[in-house]
Amino acid sequence: MAARNTARKRAFQILFEADQRGTDVLTVLADWVRHSRSDTRQPPVSEFTMQLVEGYAENARRIDELIAQYAVDWTLDRMPVVDRNLLRLGAYELIWEDGTPDAVVLDEAVQLAKEFSTDESPAFINGLLGRLKDLKPSLRREEA
């Protein structure tokens, strides 16, 4: 499972970089893949990292709508960049990826928040993703 943890961390870093640069996330992913192939010091970008980033990109508009709708008293623009992108990644994996148990998705997002964000962020991320988890059956029906 350490490989999936690393893949999630890289996917988060790619989303974060794209957000900070104001660049398309798939462009940043392509840069990461290119650098990993040309520089032996760069670790390869795993298939799971690519799957997460590409899946997020495909559903980005809906993911941002859901986060904005359920983040009480927070707009996307007001959120710390780290939190916004952890929520994006977690929401994608929670709602559209069936290969990971929901509890693992939440735990991984909280752990990344502990590593990269503020002291308040893990609870915020856990609460919002927990709400999306509870709504997942109805959200999936909407997508169908």
HELIX and SHEET records of a PDB file:
HELIX    1   1 ALA A    2  ARG A   21  1                                  20    
HELIX    2   2 VAL A   25  SER A   38  1                                  14    
HELIX    3   3 GLU A   47  TYR A   70  1                                  24    
HELIX    4   4 VAL A   81  TRP A   96  1                                  16    
HELIX    5   5 ASP A  102  PHE A  116  1                                  15    
HELIX    6   6 SER A  121  GLU A  143  1                                  23    
END                                                                             
